[in-house]
Amino acid sequence: TAIGFENRFRWEYGAFFQEASLMESFMMSEEQMEALPHQYEKEFAGVYFAVPIVSREQFVVKANVRTGMSNGENFVITPSVLADFQPMKHISIGMGVGSRAFRPTLQASVALSF
């Protein structure tokens, strides 16, 4: 979950909170998660910013950086590249790729603007 603000130059700032999915939690035992706290992010919360790389009227590609605390004890910085498409005036959908714990990740988004 994230909440943010986008200025008129399409720079975006905000805060986020994420938890591991139930499927990820079932795949690892509590002992495994505690043994590898720097590699497994059960919770990740912090701030983010995104800067446009390519910007068109209905389409934008942004470089995104999220930084915060993982599992309440590790400071983490995660980069990603996000693409958003705005099919209607107040709704946009997006996809992205990034890195988390040195593994590739996929991201999806739906954004409402007011």
Jmol script that loads the backbone (N, CA, C; Angstrom):
load data "model"
ATOM      1  N   THR A   1       0.853  -1.175   0.000  1.00  0.00           N
ATOM      2  CA  THR A   1       0.000   0.000   0.000  1.00  0.00           C
ATOM      3  C   THR A   1       0.892   1.229   0.000  1.00  0.00           C
ATOM      4  N   ALA A   2       0.538   2.202  -0.827  1.00  0.00           N
ATOM      5  CA  ALA A   2       1.320   3.438  -0.886  1.00  0.00           C
ATOM      6  C   ALA A   2       0.377   4.616  -1.057  1.00  0.00           C
ATOM      7  N   ILE A   3       0.792   5.738  -0.533  1.00  0.00           N
ATOM      8  CA  ILE A   3       0.063   6.983  -0.757  1.00  0.00           C
ATOM      9  C   ILE A   3       1.100   8.039  -1.105  1.00  0.00           C
ATOM     10  N   GLY A   4       0.804   8.792  -2.156  1.00  0.00           N
ATOM     11  CA  GLY A   4       1.800   9.751  -2.606  1.00  0.00           C
ATOM     12  C   GLY A   4       1.197  10.965  -3.275  1.00  0.00           C
ATOM     13  N   PHE A   5       2.072  11.841  -3.693  1.00  0.00           N
ATOM     14  CA  PHE A   5       1.715  13.089  -4.346  1.00  0.00           C
ATOM     15  C   PHE A   5       2.570  13.214  -5.601  1.00  0.00           C
ATOM     16  N   GLU A   6       1.942  13.598  -6.703  1.00  0.00           N
ATOM     17  CA  GLU A   6       2.668  13.837  -7.948  1.00  0.00           C
ATOM     18  C   GLU A   6       2.549  15.316  -8.299  1.00  0.00           C
ATOM     19  N   ASN A   7       3.699  15.969  -8.510  1.00  0.00           N
ATOM     20  CA  ASN A   7       3.654  17.396  -8.849  1.00  0.00           C
ATOM     21  C   ASN A   7       3.423  17.587 -10.349  1.00  0.00           C
ATOM     22  N   ARG A   8       3.386  18.820 -10.809  1.00  0.00           N
ATOM     23  CA  ARG A   8       3.075  19.096 -12.208  1.00  0.00           C
ATOM     24  C   ARG A   8       4.169  18.621 -13.165  1.00  0.00           C
ATOM     25  N   PHE A   9       5.365  18.348 -12.665  1.00  0.00           N
ATOM     26  CA  PHE A   9       6.455  17.827 -13.491  1.00  0.00           C
ATOM     27  C   PHE A   9       6.499  16.296 -13.481  1.00  0.00           C
ATOM     28  N   ARG A  10       5.495  15.675 -12.840  1.00  0.00           N
ATOM     29  CA  ARG A  10       5.333  14.216 -12.705  1.00  0.00           C
ATOM     30  C   ARG A  10       6.365  13.581 -11.776  1.00  0.00           C
ATOM     31  N   TRP A  11       7.003  14.374 -10.925  1.00  0.00           N
ATOM     32  CA  TRP A  11       7.832  13.813  -9.869  1.00  0.00           C
ATOM     33  C   TRP A  11       6.861  13.354  -8.785  1.00  0.00           C
ATOM     34  N   GLU A  12       7.123  12.190  -8.228  1.00  0.00           N
ATOM     35  CA  GLU A  12       6.202  11.618  -7.245  1.00  0.00           C
ATOM     36  C   GLU A  12       6.932  11.370  -5.929  1.00  0.00           C
ATOM     37  N   TYR A  13       6.239  11.671  -4.819  1.00  0.00           N
ATOM     38  CA  TYR A  13       6.786  11.484  -3.473  1.00  0.00           C
ATOM     39  C   TYR A  13       5.716  10.808  -2.633  1.00  0.00           C
ATOM     40  N   GLY A  14       6.122   9.947  -1.703  1.00  0.00           N
ATOM     41  CA  GLY A  14       5.107   9.326  -0.859  1.00  0.00           C
ATOM     42  C   GLY A  14       5.690   8.394   0.180  1.00  0.00           C
ATOM     43  N   ALA A  15       4.788   7.679   0.824  1.00  0.00           N
ATOM     44  CA  ALA A  15       5.146   6.697   1.846  1.00  0.00           C
ATOM     45  C   ALA A  15       4.468   5.372   1.500  1.00  0.00           C
ATOM     46  N   PHE A  16       5.039   4.277   1.965  1.00  0.00           N
ATOM     47  CA  PHE A  16       4.492   2.961   1.635  1.00  0.00           C
ATOM     48  C   PHE A  16       4.639   2.012   2.820  1.00  0.00           C
ATOM     49  N   PHE A  17       3.853   0.951   2.769  1.00  0.00           N
ATOM     50  CA  PHE A  17       3.952  -0.167   3.715  1.00  0.00           C
ATOM     51  C   PHE A  17       3.612  -1.425   2.941  1.00  0.00           C
ATOM     52  N   GLN A  18       4.425  -2.464   3.085  1.00  0.00           N
ATOM     53  CA  GLN A  18       4.116  -3.733   2.436  1.00  0.00           C
ATOM     54  C   GLN A  18       4.412  -4.888   3.374  1.00  0.00           C
ATOM     55  N   GLU A  19       3.650  -5.951   3.205  1.00  0.00           N
ATOM     56  CA  GLU A  19       3.846  -7.187   3.948  1.00  0.00           C
ATOM     57  C   GLU A  19       4.026  -8.316   2.954  1.00  0.00           C
ATOM     58  N   ALA A  20       4.716  -9.363   3.373  1.00  0.00           N
ATOM     59  CA  ALA A  20       4.874 -10.542   2.524  1.00  0.00           C
ATOM     60  C   ALA A  20       3.501 -11.160   2.323  1.00  0.00           C
ATOM     61  N   SER A  21       3.281 -11.721   1.142  1.00  0.00           N
ATOM     62  CA  SER A  21       2.009 -12.384   0.868  1.00  0.00           C
ATOM     63  C   SER A  21       1.883 -13.629   1.726  1.00  0.00           C
ATOM     64  N   LEU A  22       0.659 -14.113   1.893  1.00  0.00           N
ATOM     65  CA  LEU A  22       0.441 -15.336   2.661  1.00  0.00           C
ATOM     66  C   LEU A  22       1.200 -16.506   2.047  1.00  0.00           C
ATOM     67  N   MET A  23       1.270 -16.547   0.717  1.00  0.00           N
ATOM     68  CA  MET A  23       1.978 -17.644   0.041  1.00  0.00           C
ATOM     69  C   MET A  23       3.460 -17.627   0.410  1.00  0.00           C
ATOM     70  N   GLU A  24       4.087 -16.446   0.428  1.00  0.00           N
ATOM     71  CA  GLU A  24       5.498 -16.358   0.815  1.00  0.00           C
ATOM     72  C   GLU A  24       5.686 -16.815   2.259  1.00  0.00           C
ATOM     73  N   SER A  25       4.768 -16.420   3.136  1.00  0.00           N
ATOM     74  CA  SER A  25       4.874 -16.784   4.546  1.00  0.00           C
ATOM     75  C   SER A  25       4.755 -18.282   4.739  1.00  0.00           C
ATOM     76  N   PHE A  26       3.895 -18.933   3.970  1.00  0.00           N
ATOM     77  CA  PHE A  26       3.735 -20.382   4.096  1.00  0.00           C
ATOM     78  C   PHE A  26       4.937 -21.146   3.558  1.00  0.00           C
ATOM     79  N   MET A  27       5.657 -20.551   2.610  1.00  0.00           N
ATOM     80  CA  MET A  27       6.773 -21.246   1.984  1.00  0.00           C
ATOM     81  C   MET A  27       8.006 -21.299   2.885  1.00  0.00           C
ATOM     82  N   MET A  28       8.103 -20.408   3.875  1.00  0.00           N
ATOM     83  CA  MET A  28       9.258 -20.390   4.763  1.00  0.00           C
ATOM     84  C   MET A  28       8.803 -20.564   6.204  1.00  0.00           C
ATOM     85  N   SER A  29       9.554 -21.339   6.948  1.00  0.00           N
ATOM     86  CA  SER A  29       9.243 -21.485   8.369  1.00  0.00           C
ATOM     87  C   SER A  29       9.728 -20.251   9.120  1.00  0.00           C
ATOM     88  N   GLU A  30       9.235 -20.062  10.336  1.00  0.00           N
ATOM     89  CA  GLU A  30       9.637 -18.914  11.158  1.00  0.00           C
ATOM     90  C   GLU A  30      11.145 -18.954  11.418  1.00  0.00           C
ATOM     91  N   GLU A  31      11.694 -20.148  11.609  1.00  0.00           N
ATOM     92  CA  GLU A  31      13.137 -20.283  11.837  1.00  0.00           C
ATOM     93  C   GLU A  31      13.931 -19.837  10.616  1.00  0.00           C
ATOM     94  N   GLN A  32      13.446 -20.188   9.430  1.00  0.00           N
ATOM     95  CA  GLN A  32      14.119 -19.771   8.200  1.00  0.00           C
ATOM     96  C   GLN A  32      14.071 -18.255   8.049  1.00  0.00           C
ATOM     97  N   MET A  33      12.920 -17.658   8.374  1.00  0.00           N
ATOM     98  CA  MET A  33      12.791 -16.205   8.255  1.00  0.00           C
ATOM     99  C   MET A  33      13.700 -15.492   9.252  1.00  0.00           C
ATOM    100  N   GLU A  34      13.808 -16.009  10.470  1.00  0.00           N
ATOM    101  CA  GLU A  34      14.662 -15.389  11.475  1.00  0.00           C
ATOM    102  C   GLU A  34      16.138 -15.588  11.149  1.00  0.00           C
ATOM    103  N   ALA A  35      16.482 -16.700  10.521  1.00  0.00           N
ATOM    104  CA  ALA A  35      17.880 -16.975  10.177  1.00  0.00           C
ATOM    105  C   ALA A  35      18.370 -16.084   9.039  1.00  0.00           C
ATOM    106  N   LEU A  36      17.450 -15.593   8.208  1.00  0.00           N
ATOM    107  CA  LEU A  36      17.838 -14.779   7.049  1.00  0.00           C
ATOM    108  C   LEU A  36      17.107 -13.435   7.034  1.00  0.00           C
ATOM    109  N   PRO A  37      17.196 -12.632   8.105  1.00  0.00           N
ATOM    110  CA  PRO A  37      16.421 -11.384   8.129  1.00  0.00           C
ATOM    111  C   PRO A  37      16.856 -10.373   7.075  1.00  0.00           C
ATOM    112  N   HIS A  38      18.118 -10.424   6.641  1.00  0.00           N
ATOM    113  CA  HIS A  38      18.576  -9.479   5.631  1.00  0.00           C
ATOM    114  C   HIS A  38      18.152  -9.897   4.233  1.00  0.00           C
ATOM    115  N   GLN A  39      17.715 -11.140   4.049  1.00  0.00           N
ATOM    116  CA  GLN A  39      17.307 -11.607   2.733  1.00  0.00           C
ATOM    117  C   GLN A  39      15.799 -11.730   2.584  1.00  0.00           C
ATOM    118  N   TYR A  40      15.065 -11.804   3.684  1.00  0.00           N
ATOM    119  CA  TYR A  40      13.624 -11.987   3.612  1.00  0.00           C
ATOM    120  C   TYR A  40      12.922 -10.786   4.230  1.00  0.00           C
ATOM    121  N   GLU A  41      12.079 -10.138   3.470  1.00  0.00           N
ATOM    122  CA  GLU A  41      11.368  -8.965   3.956  1.00  0.00           C
ATOM    123  C   GLU A  41       9.935  -9.335   4.283  1.00  0.00           C
ATOM    124  N   LYS A  42       9.670  -9.567   5.561  1.00  0.00           N
ATOM    125  CA  LYS A  42       8.302  -9.847   5.986  1.00  0.00           C
ATOM    126  C   LYS A  42       7.495  -8.557   5.976  1.00  0.00           C
ATOM    127  N   GLU A  43       8.087  -7.466   6.454  1.00  0.00           N
ATOM    128  CA  GLU A  43       7.466  -6.146   6.414  1.00  0.00           C
ATOM    129  C   GLU A  43       8.497  -5.142   5.902  1.00  0.00           C
ATOM    130  N   PHE A  44       8.019  -4.180   5.137  1.00  0.00           N
ATOM    131  CA  PHE A  44       8.886  -3.150   4.589  1.00  0.00           C
ATOM    132  C   PHE A  44       8.082  -1.859   4.572  1.00  0.00           C
ATOM    133  N   ALA A  45       8.561  -0.829   5.241  1.00  0.00           N
ATOM    134  CA  ALA A  45       7.856   0.451   5.314  1.00  0.00           C
ATOM    135  C   ALA A  45       8.854   1.587   5.168  1.00  0.00           C
ATOM    136  N   GLY A  46       8.429   2.662   4.516  1.00  0.00           N
ATOM    137  CA  GLY A  46       9.320   3.804   4.360  1.00  0.00           C
ATOM    138  C   GLY A  46       8.760   4.848   3.418  1.00  0.00           C
ATOM    139  N   VAL A  47       9.654   5.535   2.735  1.00  0.00           N
ATOM    140  CA  VAL A  47       9.286   6.598   1.799  1.00  0.00           C
ATOM    141  C   VAL A  47       9.814   6.267   0.407  1.00  0.00           C
ATOM    142  N   TYR A  48       9.231   6.905  -0.597  1.00  0.00           N
ATOM    143  CA  TYR A  48       9.683   6.672  -1.973  1.00  0.00           C
ATOM    144  C   TYR A  48       9.626   7.969  -2.765  1.00  0.00           C
ATOM    145  N   PHE A  49      10.369   7.973  -3.866  1.00  0.00           N
ATOM    146  CA  PHE A  49      10.230   9.037  -4.855  1.00  0.00           C
ATOM    147  C   PHE A  49      10.427   8.424  -6.237  1.00  0.00           C
ATOM    148  N   ALA A  50       9.807   9.041  -7.226  1.00  0.00           N
ATOM    149  CA  ALA A  50       9.903   8.564  -8.602  1.00  0.00           C
ATOM    150  C   ALA A  50      10.095   9.763  -9.523  1.00  0.00           C
ATOM    151  N   VAL A  51      10.983   9.598 -10.481  1.00  0.00           N
ATOM    152  CA  VAL A  51      11.337  10.663 -11.416  1.00  0.00           C
ATOM    153  C   VAL A  51      11.060  10.179 -12.834  1.00  0.00           C
ATOM    154  N   PRO A  52      10.375  10.976 -13.659  1.00  0.00           N
ATOM    155  CA  PRO A  52      10.075  10.528 -15.020  1.00  0.00           C
ATOM    156  C   PRO A  52      11.324  10.407 -15.901  1.00  0.00           C
ATOM    157  N   ILE A  53      11.364   9.326 -16.657  1.00  0.00           N
ATOM    158  CA  ILE A  53      12.407   9.107 -17.660  1.00  0.00           C
ATOM    159  C   ILE A  53      11.838   9.445 -19.038  1.00  0.00           C
ATOM    160  N   VAL A  54      10.627   8.932 -19.306  1.00  0.00           N
ATOM    161  CA  VAL A  54       9.884   9.218 -20.538  1.00  0.00           C
ATOM    162  C   VAL A  54       8.498   9.693 -20.109  1.00  0.00           C
ATOM    163  N   SER A  55       8.045  10.790 -20.663  1.00  0.00           N
ATOM    164  CA  SER A  55       6.751  11.331 -20.264  1.00  0.00           C
ATOM    165  C   SER A  55       5.957  11.770 -21.479  1.00  0.00           C
ATOM    166  N   ARG A  56       4.793  11.186 -21.647  1.00  0.00           N
ATOM    167  CA  ARG A  56       3.840  11.559 -22.693  1.00  0.00           C
ATOM    168  C   ARG A  56       2.515  11.881 -22.004  1.00  0.00           C
ATOM    169  N   GLU A  57       1.524  12.313 -22.767  1.00  0.00           N
ATOM    170  CA  GLU A  57       0.256  12.727 -22.169  1.00  0.00           C
ATOM    171  C   GLU A  57      -0.415  11.594 -21.382  1.00  0.00           C
ATOM    172  N   GLN A  58      -0.492  10.390 -21.948  1.00  0.00           N
ATOM    173  CA  GLN A  58      -1.167   9.281 -21.275  1.00  0.00           C
ATOM    174  C   GLN A  58      -0.205   8.197 -20.781  1.00  0.00           C
ATOM    175  N   PHE A  59       1.086   8.371 -20.961  1.00  0.00           N
ATOM    176  CA  PHE A  59       2.051   7.310 -20.644  1.00  0.00           C
ATOM    177  C   PHE A  59       3.294   7.920 -20.006  1.00  0.00           C
ATOM    178  N   VAL A  60       3.796   7.286 -18.958  1.00  0.00           N
ATOM    179  CA  VAL A  60       5.024   7.767 -18.313  1.00  0.00           C
ATOM    180  C   VAL A  60       5.831   6.570 -17.815  1.00  0.00           C
ATOM    181  N   VAL A  61       7.141   6.652 -17.956  1.00  0.00           N
ATOM    182  CA  VAL A  61       8.070   5.669 -17.398  1.00  0.00           C
ATOM    183  C   VAL A  61       8.896   6.415 -16.360  1.00  0.00           C
ATOM    184  N   LYS A  62       8.969   5.841 -15.142  1.00  0.00           N
ATOM    185  CA  LYS A  62       9.663   6.514 -14.049  1.00  0.00           C
ATOM    186  C   LYS A  62      10.731   5.619 -13.421  1.00  0.00           C
ATOM    187  N   ALA A  63      11.808   6.260 -12.970  1.00  0.00           N
ATOM    188  CA  ALA A  63      12.793   5.594 -12.111  1.00  0.00           C
ATOM    189  C   ALA A  63      12.290   5.812 -10.685  1.00  0.00           C
ATOM    190  N   ASN A  64      12.169   4.731  -9.938  1.00  0.00           N
ATOM    191  CA  ASN A  64      11.592   4.775  -8.598  1.00  0.00           C
ATOM    192  C   ASN A  64      12.610   4.269  -7.586  1.00  0.00           C
ATOM    193  N   VAL A  65      12.689   4.937  -6.441  1.00  0.00           N
ATOM    194  CA  VAL A  65      13.552   4.491  -5.345  1.00  0.00           C
ATOM    195  C   VAL A  65      12.717   4.469  -4.067  1.00  0.00           C
ATOM    196  N   ARG A  66      12.696   3.309  -3.423  1.00  0.00           N
ATOM    197  CA  ARG A  66      12.028   3.182  -2.129  1.00  0.00           C
ATOM    198  C   ARG A  66      13.098   2.946  -1.071  1.00  0.00           C
ATOM    199  N   THR A  67      12.946   3.578   0.077  1.00  0.00           N
ATOM    200  CA  THR A  67      13.895   3.405   1.163  1.00  0.00           C
ATOM    201  C   THR A  67      13.133   3.331   2.474  1.00  0.00           C
ATOM    202  N   GLY A  68      13.599   2.480   3.372  1.00  0.00           N
ATOM    203  CA  GLY A  68      12.918   2.335   4.652  1.00  0.00           C
ATOM    204  C   GLY A  68      13.484   1.195   5.470  1.00  0.00           C
ATOM    205  N   MET A  69      12.672   0.740   6.420  1.00  0.00           N
ATOM    206  CA  MET A  69      13.082  -0.323   7.327  1.00  0.00           C
ATOM    207  C   MET A  69      12.427  -1.643   6.924  1.00  0.00           C
ATOM    208  N   SER A  70      13.230  -2.686   6.846  1.00  0.00           N
ATOM    209  CA  SER A  70      12.750  -4.028   6.561  1.00  0.00           C
ATOM    210  C   SER A  70      12.761  -4.827   7.861  1.00  0.00           C
ATOM    211  N   ASN A  71      11.649  -5.453   8.159  1.00  0.00           N
ATOM    212  CA  ASN A  71      11.498  -6.258   9.372  1.00  0.00           C
ATOM    213  C   ASN A  71      11.809  -5.471  10.642  1.00  0.00           C
ATOM    214  N   GLY A  72      11.696  -4.160  10.582  1.00  0.00           N
ATOM    215  CA  GLY A  72      11.918  -3.313  11.742  1.00  0.00           C
ATOM    216  C   GLY A  72      13.361  -3.224  12.200  1.00  0.00           C
ATOM    217  N   GLU A  73      14.307  -3.742  11.392  1.00  0.00           N
ATOM    218  CA  GLU A  73      15.700  -3.717  11.840  1.00  0.00           C
ATOM    219  C   GLU A  73      16.739  -3.429  10.769  1.00  0.00           C
ATOM    220  N   ASN A  74      16.403  -3.593   9.509  1.00  0.00           N
ATOM    221  CA  ASN A  74      17.376  -3.378   8.433  1.00  0.00           C
ATOM    222  C   ASN A  74      16.963  -2.198   7.569  1.00  0.00           C
ATOM    223  N   PHE A  75      17.905  -1.293   7.290  1.00  0.00           N
ATOM    224  CA  PHE A  75      17.673  -0.175   6.384  1.00  0.00           C
ATOM    225  C   PHE A  75      17.876  -0.673   4.962  1.00  0.00           C
ATOM    226  N   VAL A  76      16.902  -0.430   4.085  1.00  0.00           N
ATOM    227  CA  VAL A  76      16.936  -0.968   2.728  1.00  0.00           C
ATOM    228  C   VAL A  76      16.642   0.136   1.714  1.00  0.00           C
ATOM    229  N   ILE A  77      17.342   0.088   0.584  1.00  0.00           N
ATOM    230  CA  ILE A  77      17.058   0.964  -0.552  1.00  0.00           C
ATOM    231  C   ILE A  77      16.792   0.054  -1.748  1.00  0.00           C
ATOM    232  N   THR A  78      15.621   0.224  -2.393  1.00  0.00           N
ATOM    233  CA  THR A  78      15.284  -0.633  -3.526  1.00  0.00           C
ATOM    234  C   THR A  78      14.960   0.206  -4.758  1.00  0.00           C
ATOM    235  N   PRO A  79      15.657  -0.029  -5.869  1.00  0.00           N
ATOM    236  CA  PRO A  79      15.368   0.688  -7.122  1.00  0.00           C
ATOM    237  C   PRO A  79      14.377  -0.094  -7.980  1.00  0.00           C
ATOM    238  N   SER A  80      13.658   0.615  -8.845  1.00  0.00           N
ATOM    239  CA  SER A  80      12.775  -0.039  -9.804  1.00  0.00           C
ATOM    240  C   SER A  80      12.478   0.925 -10.956  1.00  0.00           C
ATOM    241  N   VAL A  81      11.918   0.376 -12.018  1.00  0.00           N
ATOM    242  CA  VAL A  81      11.456   1.164 -13.156  1.00  0.00           C
ATOM    243  C   VAL A  81       9.970   0.861 -13.311  1.00  0.00           C
ATOM    244  N   LEU A  82       9.160   1.918 -13.345  1.00  0.00           N
ATOM    245  CA  LEU A  82       7.712   1.770 -13.406  1.00  0.00           C
ATOM    246  C   LEU A  82       7.156   2.443 -14.663  1.00  0.00           C
ATOM    247  N   ALA A  83       6.146   1.819 -15.258  1.00  0.00           N
ATOM    248  CA  ALA A  83       5.454   2.407 -16.411  1.00  0.00           C
ATOM    249  C   ALA A  83       3.977   2.535 -16.064  1.00  0.00           C
ATOM    250  N   ASP A  84       3.413   3.712 -16.302  1.00  0.00           N
ATOM    251  CA  ASP A  84       1.999   3.971 -16.038  1.00  0.00           C
ATOM    252  C   ASP A  84       1.298   4.393 -17.318  1.00  0.00           C
ATOM    253  N   PHE A  85       0.089   3.881 -17.490  1.00  0.00           N
ATOM    254  CA  PHE A  85      -0.761   4.243 -18.617  1.00  0.00           C
ATOM    255  C   PHE A  85      -2.071   4.779 -18.059  1.00  0.00           C
ATOM    256  N   GLN A  86      -2.539   5.917 -18.570  1.00  0.00           N
ATOM    257  CA  GLN A  86      -3.745   6.559 -18.076  1.00  0.00           C
ATOM    258  C   GLN A  86      -4.851   6.467 -19.137  1.00  0.00           C
ATOM    259  N   PRO A  87      -5.693   5.399 -19.072  1.00  0.00           N
ATOM    260  CA  PRO A  87      -6.747   5.242 -20.077  1.00  0.00           C
ATOM    261  C   PRO A  87      -7.913   6.221 -19.880  1.00  0.00           C
ATOM    262  N   MET A  88      -8.127   6.680 -18.628  1.00  0.00           N
ATOM    263  CA  MET A  88      -9.166   7.654 -18.311  1.00  0.00           C
ATOM    264  C   MET A  88      -8.553   8.777 -17.488  1.00  0.00           C
ATOM    265  N   LYS A  89      -9.246   9.904 -17.421  1.00  0.00           N
ATOM    266  CA  LYS A  89      -8.684  11.104 -16.812  1.00  0.00           C
ATOM    267  C   LYS A  89      -8.180  10.906 -15.381  1.00  0.00           C
ATOM    268  N   HIS A  90      -8.897  10.191 -14.532  1.00  0.00           N
ATOM    269  CA  HIS A  90      -8.539  10.071 -13.115  1.00  0.00           C
ATOM    270  C   HIS A  90      -8.048   8.679 -12.712  1.00  0.00           C
ATOM    271  N   ILE A  91      -7.817   7.799 -13.664  1.00  0.00           N
ATOM    272  CA  ILE A  91      -7.393   6.429 -13.351  1.00  0.00           C
ATOM    273  C   ILE A  91      -6.186   6.062 -14.211  1.00  0.00           C
ATOM    274  N   SER A  92      -5.162   5.490 -13.568  1.00  0.00           N
ATOM    275  CA  SER A  92      -4.027   4.969 -14.329  1.00  0.00           C
ATOM    276  C   SER A  92      -3.672   3.580 -13.814  1.00  0.00           C
ATOM    277  N   ILE A  93      -3.129   2.773 -14.710  1.00  0.00           N
ATOM    278  CA  ILE A  93      -2.679   1.428 -14.355  1.00  0.00           C
ATOM    279  C   ILE A  93      -1.187   1.348 -14.663  1.00  0.00           C
ATOM    280  N   GLY A  94      -0.491   0.514 -13.913  1.00  0.00           N
ATOM    281  CA  GLY A  94       0.950   0.462 -14.111  1.00  0.00           C
ATOM    282  C   GLY A  94       1.559  -0.901 -13.866  1.00  0.00           C
ATOM    283  N   MET A  95       2.758  -1.060 -14.379  1.00  0.00           N
ATOM    284  CA  MET A  95       3.572  -2.255 -14.183  1.00  0.00           C
ATOM    285  C   MET A  95       5.006  -1.797 -13.979  1.00  0.00           C
ATOM    286  N   GLY A  96       5.771  -2.625 -13.284  1.00  0.00           N
ATOM    287  CA  GLY A  96       7.160  -2.269 -13.070  1.00  0.00           C
ATOM    288  C   GLY A  96       8.015  -3.470 -12.728  1.00  0.00           C
ATOM    289  N   VAL A  97       9.320  -3.275 -12.834  1.00  0.00           N
ATOM    290  CA  VAL A  97      10.288  -4.287 -12.428  1.00  0.00           C
ATOM    291  C   VAL A  97      11.289  -3.610 -11.503  1.00  0.00           C
ATOM    292  N   GLY A  98      11.744  -4.380 -10.544  1.00  0.00           N
ATOM    293  CA  GLY A  98      12.692  -3.834  -9.583  1.00  0.00           C
ATOM    294  C   GLY A  98      13.547  -4.924  -8.976  1.00  0.00           C
ATOM    295  N   SER A  99      14.180  -4.576  -7.883  1.00  0.00           N
ATOM    296  CA  SER A  99      15.048  -5.501  -7.176  1.00  0.00           C
ATOM    297  C   SER A  99      14.695  -5.447  -5.699  1.00  0.00           C
ATOM    298  N   ARG A 100      14.587  -6.600  -5.076  1.00  0.00           N
ATOM    299  CA  ARG A 100      14.320  -6.687  -3.648  1.00  0.00           C
ATOM    300  C   ARG A 100      15.116  -7.867  -3.116  1.00  0.00           C
ATOM    301  N   ALA A 101      15.954  -7.610  -2.138  1.00  0.00           N
ATOM    302  CA  ALA A 101      16.822  -8.650  -1.579  1.00  0.00           C
ATOM    303  C   ALA A 101      17.634  -9.327  -2.680  1.00  0.00           C
ATOM    304  N   PHE A 102      18.126  -8.539  -3.637  1.00  0.00           N
ATOM    305  CA  PHE A 102      18.942  -9.003  -4.763  1.00  0.00           C
ATOM    306  C   PHE A 102      18.214  -9.983  -5.677  1.00  0.00           C
ATOM    307  N   ARG A 103      16.876  -9.938  -5.678  1.00  0.00           N
ATOM    308  CA  ARG A 103      16.077 -10.762  -6.581  1.00  0.00           C
ATOM    309  C   ARG A 103      15.153  -9.851  -7.380  1.00  0.00           C
ATOM    310  N   PRO A 104      14.861 -10.202  -8.649  1.00  0.00           N
ATOM    311  CA  PRO A 104      13.953  -9.369  -9.440  1.00  0.00           C
ATOM    312  C   PRO A 104      12.528  -9.439  -8.895  1.00  0.00           C
ATOM    313  N   THR A 105      11.818  -8.343  -8.982  1.00  0.00           N
ATOM    314  CA  THR A 105      10.427  -8.306  -8.537  1.00  0.00           C
ATOM    315  C   THR A 105       9.564  -7.659  -9.619  1.00  0.00           C
ATOM    316  N   LEU A 106       8.303  -8.012  -9.626  1.00  0.00           N
ATOM    317  CA  LEU A 106       7.325  -7.395 -10.501  1.00  0.00           C
ATOM    318  C   LEU A 106       6.364  -6.603  -9.642  1.00  0.00           C
ATOM    319  N   GLN A 107       5.927  -5.469 -10.150  1.00  0.00           N
ATOM    320  CA  GLN A 107       5.004  -4.622  -9.414  1.00  0.00           C
ATOM    321  C   GLN A 107       3.823  -4.285 -10.308  1.00  0.00           C
ATOM    322  N   ALA A 108       2.664  -4.145  -9.710  1.00  0.00           N
ATOM    323  CA  ALA A 108       1.459  -3.725 -10.427  1.00  0.00           C
ATOM    324  C   ALA A 108       0.818  -2.609  -9.624  1.00  0.00           C
ATOM    325  N   SER A 109       0.125  -1.702 -10.321  1.00  0.00           N
ATOM    326  CA  SER A 109      -0.514  -0.606  -9.598  1.00  0.00           C
ATOM    327  C   SER A 109      -1.784  -0.147 -10.291  1.00  0.00           C
ATOM    328  N   VAL A 110      -2.665   0.390  -9.492  1.00  0.00           N
ATOM    329  CA  VAL A 110      -3.837   1.112  -9.947  1.00  0.00           C
ATOM    330  C   VAL A 110      -3.823   2.411  -9.151  1.00  0.00           C
ATOM    331  N   ALA A 111      -3.883   3.552  -9.833  1.00  0.00           N
ATOM    332  CA  ALA A 111      -3.825   4.834  -9.157  1.00  0.00           C
ATOM    333  C   ALA A 111      -5.053   5.674  -9.479  1.00  0.00           C
ATOM    334  N   LEU A 112      -5.560   6.326  -8.465  1.00  0.00           N
ATOM    335  CA  LEU A 112      -6.678   7.255  -8.616  1.00  0.00           C
ATOM    336  C   LEU A 112      -6.144   8.659  -8.356  1.00  0.00           C
ATOM    337  N   SER A 113      -6.467   9.599  -9.218  1.00  0.00           N
ATOM    338  CA  SER A 113      -6.011  10.979  -9.026  1.00  0.00           C
ATOM    339  C   SER A 113      -7.217  11.883  -8.830  1.00  0.00           C
ATOM    340  N   PHE A 114      -7.022  12.888  -8.008  1.00  0.00           N
ATOM    341  CA  PHE A 114      -8.099  13.829  -7.680  1.00  0.00           C
ATOM    342  C   PHE A 114      -7.683  15.236  -8.028  1.00  0.00           C
TER     343      PHE A 114
END
end "model"
wireframe off; spacefill off
backbone 0.3
color backbone group
